[in-house]
Amino acid sequence: MIKVVKFGGSSLASAEQFAKAGDIVRSDEDRKYVVPSAPGKRNDKDSKVTDMLYDCYRAASRQEDIRISFNRIKERYNTIINGLGLKLSLEEEYKKIEKNLKDQIGEDYAASRGEYLNGKIMAAYLGFEFIDAAEVIFFDEKGHFLSDKTNKVLKKRLHSAEKAVIPGFYGSLPDGTIKTFSRGGSDITGSIVAKAAEAGMYENWTDVSGCMVADPRIIKNPKPIRVVTYRELRELSYMGASVLHEDAIFPVRKAGIPINIRNTNCPEAPGTLIVESTCHVPEYTITGIAGKKGFVAVNIDKDMMNSEVGFCRKALQAFEDNRISIEHMPSGIDTMTVFVQQEEFMGKEQQILSELHKLCKPDTLDLEGDLALIAVVGRGMREARGTAGRLFSALAHANINVKMIDQGSSELNIIIGVRNGDFENAIRAIYDIFVETRL
């Protein structure tokens, strides 16, 4: 089985971390293709190399002397090279990059050099072939990723390279100019490489042992999620769980390749396996809990609303015309509530209310702000009886008032609305009843 392994910035921040990544790759002959990020922070006071490159480029655009700041970047890489005991010189690369920064050939170029240089070091350290992502990952003139062309060229190149390192985060435009991915960075590259390599597994190595049932900033030492489906992950990611961006998931999901999120600092931990579908019985009724604060509920009341053809469409038009996206829309016979991001809504509040009056002629319009939405997600909820009852019992016991309930037809998730001030306590109450006590 071919495995593609991607290492995040924290996994390659120093020579010590590099050595851990090297040991991981060498410990399994199936790990044939490696996608490195740029060096991340070594400690809380440190800087990411990508941020240092951005600062350098912007300083050069102001005609400032960048020698001292660029030397700091060189020092980061040379420290890694020396710490690994490599006989590798990147001086010619440094000269070229410094000149291009001064010549202002592009901010994307500047940002991409962190991955490029780390790729050079990783290839030398492992004895793998180096493949410049600019030669195998392509964008069109407008900066849109060219999936088919990339897959065709990259697949051919990988088939001729038994083992290789491909830097993450960037590709090239038709004229050869460097273009970076706007979101997801190296995670996207890893997914693209896994698809082209027809890999059996895409391993994403980071500084956490996979996904957790709840946010560790709210729940102390939350339980890990062993197996999660793409659909469950999408629900959790949408509601704020920082796992992988969906752009980084789509290429492997389409190809049916599972993702394994692992911890570089704890390689013996199994991490989280992300799959299309599974018969794996979840340990808990729920798979995960995620949520976000800062919503406003727009409550629209009108008698006989349900018999008025096109009422919902007219109501939603008021939000669409003002370019406000809708999060959730629970409704009753004579009521309809629209949840939107409060920050976006506030600047256009009166225009939207005016349009709602004009288009819908409601009996009353009411606003309620400072709300939070929490998603309780899990394929196990389909088979478990009384899930909703246990959920609301836990919230009532914690003295939390539920402002909204919305359950999807797939029975994969339940969305609840609470006040911002109750957000953390609500998550703790839900976690306690489904994970800790499992009543």
N, C-alpha and C positions, 0 to 999 in steps of 0.2 A: 504493500500500500504506500502510495506517495503522500507525504504530509508537507504542507506549506506552513511555515512558522513565522509569525510576525512578532517582533519585540517592540514594546512601547518605549518612550523616552526615559522613564524611570529605570527600565531594565538595562539601559545602555548609557547611564549617566556617568559612569566611571570605569576604570580598568577592572575593578573588583566585580562590578555588575556585568561587564562584558565577559569576564571569565565564567560567571554563572551561566550566561546565555550560551557560551561556547560549549560548556559541559552538557547542557540540555540538548543541543543539536547533535553532539557527538554520541550521546547515550542511546540514540535511536537511528539506525541506518535508514529508516523510512523518511526522516526529516531531510529532504533534499533541496528545498528552496526556502531561502530566508529573506524576509522583508524587514529591514531595520528602520526605526524612527531616528530623529536627531537626538543627541544627548539631552536629557531632561535635567531637572534640578537634583543636585547631590544632597542638598539640605534646604531648610526653609528660607535661608538667606541667599541662596544661590539663584542663578538665572537660567532659563532654558536657552539653549544655543539658538533656536529659531528666533526668539525674542531679541537676542543679541545681534543677529544678522539683520533683522528689521531695523533696529536702532542704528546700526552701522549704515545701512542704505539711506535712511532718512537724514542722517547727519551729512552724508555725502551729497545729498540733494540740496542741502543748505550751504554747500561749499565749505564744510568744516573738515578739518584734518581728522582722518579716521584711523591713523596708524596705531594709536594707543588702543582704541576699542577693538580693532581687528586683531591686534596682537593677543588680546585676551581670548579671542575665539581660537586662534592658532594654539595658544597655551592649553586650552581645554583638550584639543585633539592630541597634541603632542604628549600630554600627561597620560592619556589613554594608551597611546602607542608605546611609550616607554614603560608604562606599568605592565603591559602585556609582553614586554621583551621582544617586540617586533623590529625587524630590520626594514622599516618602511619609511620613506620620506615623502611627504605631501607638499614640499616646498614649491614645486612647479604649479601644483593645483592652487595653493595659497596665492601665488603671484597673479595667476589668471583671475581668480575670484576677486581679489582686491582691486584689480584693474577694472573688471566689469562692474563692480559696485561704484567705483568712481565715475565710470562712463554711463551709469544709470541705465543699464540695459533692461531693467524690469524688476519690480518688487517681488514678483513670483520667483524669478531667478534667484534673488537674494535668499528668500525663505527656503527654497529647495536645497540649497547647498549644505544645510545641516544633515539631511538624509544622505545626500550624495557622498559627502566625506565619510560619514559613518559606514556607508556601504562599502567604501574602499577599504576601510580598516577591517570590517567584518569579513570581507572576502579574503584579505591577506591572513587574518587570524585563523580562519577555518580551512584555507587552502581551496576555496570555492572559486568558480568563475564569477567575474563581476559583469553584470548586465545593466547598462545605464537605462533607467526607466524612460528617458526621453526618446530612446530608440524603439521602444516597444509599446508605449502607452500613448494614445493619440486623442486629440481634441480637434473639433472643426474650427473654422474662422471665428465663430461666435463664442467659442469656449465650451461648447457642449461635448461631453465625453462620447467618443466613437467606439461603442462596445464591440460591434462586429469586426471592424478593422483591427482593433487591439487584440481581440481574442485570436484572430487568424495569425497575425504576425508573432504575437507572444507565444502561442502554442508551438509554432514552428521553431522559434528560438529555444524554447525550453526543451524540446525534444532532442535538440543537438547538444544540450548542456546537461550532463548527468547531475551535477550539483551547482547551484548558483545563488548569488545574492543580488536582489533587485531592490534598490532604494524605494522607500515609500513616499507618498504625498504628491508626486508630480508626474507629468508627462510632457508632451510637446504639441504646439500648434502646427498647422501645415507649413509655415515658414521656418520651423525649427525653434521658435521662441519657446522658452519654458513656461508651462502653465501648471498651476497647482490646483488640487481639488479644494473646493471652497469649504467643505465640511467632511469630517470623518477621517481626513488625511491618510495616514499610512494604513489604517484599518481597511479603507477602500482598496488600496493597492494590494493588500494581502488577499482580499476576497477575489480580486480580478486575477491574480496569479494562480490562486487555488482553482478557479474555474478553467483557466487556460491549461493548467497542468493536469486537469482531470483528477484532482487529488481525492483521496478517500477521507481526508480530514484537514480542516483549517484550524491550526492552533494559534490563539491570540494570547500572547504572554504579556502580563502586566504586573502591577504590584498588589493585586488583590486575588484571593482564591475563588474567583468566579463571582456570580451574581448572588446577592443576598435577598432574603425574603422581604426585608424592609430596610430603610435608610439607616446606616449605622450612626448617623448623627442624631437620630431620634431614638433608636433602639440599641442598647448596648449589646455588642456581640451577637447580632442577629444570625439566625440559622442560614446556612448556604442553600441555594437552589441547585440540586444535583442535575435535573433534566428539565428543560423548558422548551416548549414549542415556539416556532417563529411567531405564531399568532399571539401567544401569551406575551412574548417579549415585545411585540409591537404595542400591545395594550399598555404594558408597563412603561415602555420608553416614551410613549405619547404623553403619559401622565407624569413625566419628570424623572423616571429612573434613568440614571446615566450608565448605560451599558454599552451598546454599539449603535451608531447612527444607522438608520435604515438603508442609506446608500451603501453602507459597508456590508449589509446583509444580503441585499438583492441578488448580486451575481452568484453567490454560493447557494442561496435558497432556490434560485431558478435551476441550478445544476444538481440540486439534491445533495449537496455536500454539507455535512454537519460542522458546526463550529465548537471548539473546546476552549473556553476561557480559563487560563491557568495563571499561577503565581510564580514568577521567576525566583522569588525568595523562598518559596515553599514548593518545589517541583514535585514532591511526593503527593501533594494534595490533588484529588481528581478534578477539582474545579467544577465548572458548569458546562454541560453539554447542551447545545442548542440544535434542535432537530425539526424536521418538517412535521413528523407525527411520531407517536410512540405508544406502546402498550405498557410502558413503565408506569407502575402505580405510584402516584405521588405520595410522599411521606405525610403530607398534611392535606387537608381539604383544599386549602388555597395554595397557589404557587407563589404569589407575591402581593405586596401592598405598595402603592406609589400614589403620589398626589402633588398638587400645586396650589399655592395660594393666589389671591388677587383676582377674583372674578366678581362680576356683577350679574344679578338676575333681573331681567326685564320681564315683568309679569303683565300679561295682556288678558283682560277679562272682557267677554262679550257674550250676551245671551244668544243662544242658538248658533254659536260659532261653528259647531260641528256640521250643521246643515248648509253652511255658506260655502259654495264651491270656490276653491282657489284662495281661501282665507290664509292658509299657511304660506302659500307662495307670495301673497302680497305682503305679509308680515316680514318674511325673509328678504324681500326685495329692498326694504328700507335699510337693512344691514349691508346687503350686497352693494347697493348704490354708494354707500359710504366706506366700502372696502374693509368691513369688519367681519372677521371669520367667526363662525359659531362653534362653540365647544359642545354644548348639549341642548336638547330641546324637549323636555318632558311636557306632556299636555294632558288635559282633562276634557270633559264635555264642553264646558264653557270657558276654559282657561288654557293659556299657553304660556310657558316660561322659556325664555331664551337666555342661555348662559354665554357670556362673552368675557374676554380679558378686560379687566377694569381699566388698565393703563391705556389700552387702545380706545376704549369706549368714551372715556371722560372728555377727550378733546372734541368729540363729535356728538356728545350726549343730546343736546337740544335739537340738532338737525335730525337725528334719528327719531326722537320722540315726535317731532313735528310731522315727519313723513309717515310714521305709524298712525297718527291721528288722521292724516289725509287719506292714506291707502286703506286702512282697516276700520276706521270709525269705531274704536273700542268704547265700551262703557267706562272702563277705568284702565289707567296705565300706572304701574307702580314699580319703583326701583329698589333693589336691596343690594348694597355693596359689601365689600370686605368679606367675601365668601371664599371658601376653599373647596376643591373637588378631590375626592379620594377614590382611587380605583382598587377594588379587591378582585384579583384575577386568579383563575385556576380552572384547569380542565376537570379537576376532581369535583367541582361544585355541581356538575351535571348529575352525578350519581348520588351525591350526599343529600339526604333529606334535611329540611329545616335550616339550611345555610343562612337564608335571609333572617330567619327568626333569631338565630344565635348572634348574628351580626348586630341587629338592632337591640337585642337584649344587652349585649356588651356595652353599646353606646349609651343606652338608658341607665345602666348601672354606673357608668362614668359621668352621669349627669350632663350628657351632650345632646343638644337638640339637633335633630336631622332636618335640614332645610329642603333637601331634594333627594329623590331615589330614582335611579334609572338602571334597569337591567336589560342587557342586550338579549336578542332572541336566541343567540347561540349559547346562552347560559354560561358564557366564558368569563363574564365580569359583571360586577355590580358597582355602579358609580353612586356615591353619596355626596351631598353638599352639606358642609358645616361652616360655622363662622371661622374666620381666620384664627381667632384666639383659641379655638378648640382643636385646631389641626393636629398638633403633636399628640395631645391626649387621646384623640380619636384613633390615631394610628397605633398608639400603645395599647389601647383597649382592644382593638381588632387583633393585633398580634398576640396579645395575651390569651384570648379565648380560642384562637385557631391554632396557635403554635405552642405556647407555654403550657396551658392547662388542658387544651383540646377537649373541652367539655361538650 
